[in-house]
């Protein structure tokens, strides 16, 4: 066994009902940075499946430094399509 601790991710489970709703179009995985926001306590790692409006609110929370989004994905009919970082071509 490895000595690397596995941190529990809070929020929606990977097979949550929210993932399969017609309005769901994004998934985010993020870390809560500030106390007093609706997502959780500082240090919590969370996953949420969101509508477009919910995703915009999450981006606004990130701009206010309440959360830090680590990973995003598009959701199409329940399928998770992870966003890839664009590589710089020289």
N, C-alpha and C positions, 0 to 999 in steps of 0.2 A: 504494500500500500504506500501511497505517496503521502508526504507530510504537508502537502499543499492544502490549506483549508478551503472548503467549498462554501461559498457564501450563498445563502438562501435568497432567491429572487422573490420579491413580493409582487402584489398586483395580480394580473391575469395569468393563469396557467397557460402553457403553450397550446392546449386543446380547449381553451375556454369558449363558451357559447358566443361571446362577443366577437371572436375571430370570424365567425360564419354569418354574422348579420349582414344584410344587404348594404347598410350604411357604412360599414367598416371599410376603410381604404388604407389605413396606415397602422404600423406597429412601431412602438419605440421602446427601447431599453435605456434606462437612465439612472442617475444617482441623485438623490435628494441632497441639496446643499444647505438650505436654510430652514429654520424652524418656523412654524406657523403657516405652512402652505397646505393645500388639500391633499397632497400626495403622500406625505409620511414624515418621518423624523430624519434629521441629517444623517447621512451615511447609508440610508436604506437604498437598496438596488431594486428597481421596479421594472415591470413590463406591462404595457397597456396596449390594447387594440382600440383604435380611435377612428371617429369620423373625420372628415376634412376640417370641420369646425373645432373639434377637440385637438387635432394636430396643430392648428394655428394657435390655440390657447397654450399648448405645450411649448411651442416655439417662443411665444411671448414670455412664458415663465423662464425659459432658458436665457432670454435677453435680459431679464431682471435678475439673473444669476440665482434663481431659486432651485433650479435643477441643471444637470449637465447631461445632455443626451449623448449616449455612447454608441448606439446602433439604431438604425431605422430600416424599415422595409415597407414595400407596397404590399397590400393584401388584395388579391383578385380571386373572388369566389372561394375564399378560405385558404388559398395558396399563399405562402409567404415567399416573396421575392426580395431578398436582401439587397439593399443599395450598396453598390461597390464604390469605393473611393476612386476618383479619376486619377490616372497616372499621368504624370507630366512627361510629354514627349520633348526630346531635345533636338 
